[in-house]
């Protein structure tokens, strides 16, 4: 049996505890660091026997799942993200993706169809002109990247809630999943989907949404980190089973609220 005080190979105890703390809500982080100062304490908390790098990753995932659970219960569907005047818009607005800007997908406007699936009564695909005819709103909100930077953008589009209502989506379902033209995917909880600022964005800073920012449509969610704002959206599914997403499947916090 491994001695309780022996450090597992490939695992830096101090860094592992710090990584686990970063996955927790701010209110819990300081208390966590006071109480969990060793791998043994972290193993007891997560129920994982931390013996190597893979088991350390498993422990971090347990902490991440707990963070998602806490954030989901603290989420206030009536709390609005801060809005700003036009003078505060970041110009030029930065490009960011997991691929170079030159590789952003070139979606054919005329052939584009938004495919609907799952718990939706009317699954008729939507063209871009049809989406553009819907009532739209403009918001000036901050996009916060998980990498540490932020920028204020001016976004115009259709409130996701009104669209879901229009197509007869089951608003009691748990999740909305998005598929993108470049292979990206992400999913959000239904309360976030119904938040008044969650938007199907069709324009940026008064112009048609540029390819670099997600043409023909992106989901703008100012209450979540940037990677939860999928670009080049071509599919939307309402469902009750968890589907993860591109970064979520690689260990990023699924809820990732601000």
C-alpha positions as CSV (number, residue, x, y, z in Angstrom):
1,X,0.0,0.0,0.0
2,X,1.3,3.5,-0.9
3,X,2.3,5.5,2.2
4,X,-0.1,8.4,2.8
5,X,2.6,11.0,2.9
6,X,4.4,9.8,-0.3
7,X,4.0,12.1,-3.3
8,X,2.8,10.3,-6.4
9,X,5.0,10.4,-9.5
10,X,4.3,13.1,-12.1
11,X,2.1,15.0,-9.6
12,X,3.2,18.4,-8.1
13,X,1.0,18.5,-4.9
14,X,1.2,22.3,-4.5
15,X,0.3,23.0,-8.1
16,X,-2.5,20.4,-8.1
17,X,-4.2,22.0,-5.0
18,X,-3.8,25.5,-6.7
19,X,-5.4,24.2,-9.9
20,X,-8.3,22.7,-7.9
21,X,-8.8,26.0,-6.1
22,X,-9.0,27.8,-9.4
23,X,-11.9,25.6,-10.4
24,X,-14.0,26.7,-7.5
25,X,-16.3,29.7,-7.1
26,X,-14.6,32.8,-5.6
27,X,-16.6,32.5,-2.4
28,X,-15.3,28.9,-1.8
29,X,-11.7,29.3,-2.9
30,X,-10.0,30.8,0.2
31,X,-11.7,28.3,2.5
32,X,-10.7,25.5,0.2
33,X,-7.0,26.5,0.3
34,X,-7.0,26.7,4.1
35,X,-8.5,23.3,4.5
36,X,-6.9,21.3,1.6
37,X,-3.1,21.6,1.8
38,X,-2.1,18.1,0.7
39,X,-2.9,15.4,-1.8
40,X,-4.3,13.3,1.0
41,X,-6.9,15.9,1.8
42,X,-7.7,16.4,-1.9
43,X,-8.1,12.7,-2.4
44,X,-10.5,12.5,0.6
45,X,-12.5,15.4,-0.7
46,X,-12.9,14.0,-4.2
47,X,-12.9,10.3,-3.5
48,X,-10.1,9.8,-5.9
49,X,-6.9,7.9,-5.1
50,X,-4.3,10.3,-6.5
51,X,-1.4,8.1,-7.6
52,X,-0.4,9.5,-11.0
53,X,-1.2,12.2,-13.5
54,X,-4.4,10.5,-14.8
55,X,-5.8,10.1,-11.3
56,X,-4.9,13.7,-10.6
57,X,-6.8,14.7,-13.7
58,X,-9.8,12.7,-12.4
59,X,-9.7,14.6,-9.1
60,X,-9.6,17.9,-10.9
61,X,-12.6,16.9,-13.0
62,X,-14.5,16.1,-9.7
63,X,-13.8,19.6,-8.5
64,X,-14.8,21.0,-11.8
65,X,-18.1,19.1,-11.7
66,X,-18.7,20.5,-8.2
67,X,-18.1,24.0,-9.4
68,X,-20.6,23.5,-12.2
69,X,-23.2,22.3,-9.7
70,X,-22.6,25.4,-7.4
71,X,-22.6,27.9,-10.3
72,X,-25.8,26.5,-11.7
73,X,-27.6,26.9,-8.4
74,X,-26.2,30.4,-7.8
75,X,-27.2,31.6,-11.3
76,X,-29.8,34.4,-11.2
77,X,-31.8,34.4,-14.5
78,X,-32.9,38.0,-13.7
79,X,-29.4,39.4,-13.1
80,X,-28.2,41.3,-16.2
81,X,-24.6,41.6,-17.4
82,X,-23.3,45.2,-17.4
83,X,-24.0,47.2,-20.5
84,X,-21.9,50.0,-21.9
85,X,-22.2,53.1,-24.1
86,X,-21.2,53.0,-27.7
87,X,-18.0,54.9,-26.9
88,X,-16.8,52.0,-24.8
89,X,-16.8,49.5,-27.7
90,X,-13.4,47.9,-28.3
91,X,-12.3,48.9,-31.8
92,X,-10.7,46.9,-33.4
93,X,-12.3,44.0,-31.6
94,X,-9.9,41.0,-31.2
95,X,-10.2,37.8,-33.0
96,X,-10.0,34.6,-30.9
97,X,-10.5,30.9,-31.8
98,X,-8.8,27.6,-31.5
99,X,-7.8,28.0,-35.2
100,X,-6.0,30.8,-37.1
101,X,-8.2,33.6,-38.5
102,X,-7.5,32.5,-42.1
103,X,-9.1,29.2,-41.3
104,X,-12.4,30.6,-40.2
105,X,-15.2,28.8,-42.1
106,X,-16.6,30.5,-45.2
107,X,-20.3,29.8,-44.9
108,X,-22.4,30.2,-48.1
109,X,-25.1,32.7,-47.2
110,X,-27.6,31.5,-49.8
111,X,-27.2,27.8,-48.9
112,X,-27.2,28.4,-45.1
113,X,-29.9,26.7,-43.0
114,X,-30.1,26.6,-39.3
115,X,-31.1,23.0,-38.5
116,X,-33.3,22.4,-35.5
117,X,-33.7,19.1,-33.6
118,X,-34.7,17.6,-30.3
119,X,-37.6,18.8,-28.2
120,X,-38.8,21.4,-30.7
121,X,-42.3,21.3,-32.2
122,X,-41.5,23.1,-35.5
123,X,-38.2,21.7,-36.8
124,X,-38.4,23.6,-40.2
125,X,-34.9,24.8,-41.0
126,X,-34.3,28.6,-41.0
127,X,-32.6,30.6,-43.7
128,X,-30.5,33.6,-42.9
129,X,-33.1,36.1,-44.4
130,X,-35.8,34.5,-42.3
131,X,-33.7,35.0,-39.1
132,X,-33.0,38.6,-40.2
133,X,-36.7,39.3,-40.4
134,X,-37.3,38.5,-36.7
135,X,-37.4,41.3,-34.1
136,X,-33.9,42.1,-33.0
137,X,-32.1,43.9,-30.1
138,X,-28.7,45.5,-29.7
139,X,-26.6,45.0,-26.6
140,X,-23.2,46.4,-25.8
141,X,-21.6,43.9,-23.4
142,X,-18.2,42.6,-22.4
143,X,-16.8,39.3,-23.8
144,X,-14.5,37.7,-21.2
145,X,-12.0,35.1,-22.5
146,X,-10.8,32.2,-20.4
147,X,-7.3,33.3,-21.4
148,X,-7.6,36.4,-19.2
149,X,-8.5,39.2,-21.6
150,X,-11.8,40.9,-22.3
151,X,-13.3,43.3,-24.8
152,X,-16.5,45.2,-25.2
153,X,-18.6,44.5,-28.3
154,X,-21.8,45.8,-29.9
155,X,-24.0,42.8,-30.8
156,X,-27.3,42.8,-32.6
157,X,-29.6,39.8,-33.0
158,X,-32.6,37.8,-32.0
159,X,-33.1,37.0,-28.3
160,X,-32.7,33.2,-28.0
161,X,-35.7,33.0,-25.7
162,X,-38.1,34.5,-28.3
163,X,-36.8,32.2,-31.0
164,X,-37.2,29.1,-28.8
165,X,-40.7,30.2,-28.0
166,X,-41.5,30.8,-31.7
167,X,-40.4,27.3,-32.8
168,X,-42.2,25.6,-29.9
169,X,-39.2,24.4,-28.0
170,X,-39.7,22.6,-24.7
171,X,-38.6,25.3,-22.3
172,X,-38.7,22.8,-19.4
173,X,-35.9,20.8,-21.1
174,X,-32.4,20.9,-19.4
175,X,-30.1,21.8,-22.3
176,X,-29.6,23.6,-25.6
177,X,-26.8,22.2,-27.7
178,X,-25.1,24.1,-30.6
179,X,-23.2,22.7,-33.6
180,X,-20.9,24.9,-35.7
181,X,-19.7,24.9,-39.2
182,X,-16.0,24.4,-38.3
183,X,-16.8,21.4,-36.1
184,X,-17.0,23.2,-32.8
185,X,-19.9,22.5,-30.4
186,X,-21.1,23.7,-27.0
187,X,-24.1,23.3,-24.8
188,X,-25.8,25.5,-22.2
189,X,-28.4,25.1,-19.5
190,X,-32.0,26.1,-20.3
191,X,-32.1,29.0,-17.7
192,X,-29.1,30.5,-19.5
193,X,-30.8,30.0,-22.9
194,X,-33.8,31.9,-21.6
195,X,-31.8,34.8,-20.1
196,X,-32.9,38.1,-21.6
197,X,-29.4,38.9,-22.9
198,X,-28.6,35.5,-24.5
199,X,-28.8,36.3,-28.2
200,X,-28.6,34.8,-31.7
201,X,-26.2,37.4,-33.0
202,X,-26.4,38.4,-36.7
203,X,-24.6,41.7,-36.7
204,X,-21.6,43.3,-35.0
205,X,-21.0,47.0,-34.5
206,X,-23.8,47.9,-36.9
207,X,-22.7,45.6,-39.8
208,X,-23.4,42.1,-40.8
209,X,-21.6,39.7,-38.5
210,X,-18.1,39.3,-40.0
211,X,-16.7,35.9,-40.7
212,X,-14.0,36.4,-38.1
213,X,-16.7,36.8,-35.4
214,X,-18.9,34.0,-36.4
215,X,-20.9,34.7,-39.6
216,X,-23.6,33.9,-40.3
217,X,-24.7,33.5,-36.7
218,X,-23.2,33.1,-33.2
219,X,-24.7,32.7,-29.8
220,X,-23.8,35.6,-27.6
221,X,-24.0,34.9,-23.8
222,X,-22.7,37.8,-21.8
223,X,-23.2,35.9,-18.5
224,X,-20.6,33.2,-19.6
225,X,-17.0,33.0,-20.6
226,X,-16.2,33.5,-24.3
227,X,-15.7,29.9,-25.2
228,X,-19.4,29.3,-24.3
229,X,-20.3,31.7,-27.1
230,X,-20.2,29.4,-30.2
231,X,-19.6,30.9,-33.7
232,X,-20.8,29.9,-37.2
233,X,-23.8,28.1,-35.6
234,X,-25.5,25.7,-38.1
235,X,-27.5,23.5,-35.7
236,X,-29.5,23.8,-32.5
237,X,-30.9,21.0,-30.4
238,X,-33.1,21.1,-27.3
239,X,-32.7,18.0,-25.1
240,X,-32.5,16.6,-21.6
241,X,-29.3,14.7,-21.8
242,X,-25.9,16.3,-21.3
243,X,-23.8,16.6,-24.5
244,X,-20.7,18.6,-23.4
245,X,-18.8,20.5,-26.0
246,X,-15.5,21.0,-27.7
247,X,-13.6,22.5,-24.7
248,X,-15.9,21.1,-22.1
249,X,-14.9,17.5,-23.2
250,X,-11.2,18.6,-22.6
251,X,-11.8,19.5,-19.0
252,X,-13.0,23.1,-19.1
253,X,-15.8,24.0,-16.7
254,X,-19.1,23.3,-18.4
255,X,-21.2,26.1,-16.7
256,X,-18.4,28.7,-16.9
257,X,-20.5,31.6,-15.7
258,X,-19.3,35.1,-14.9
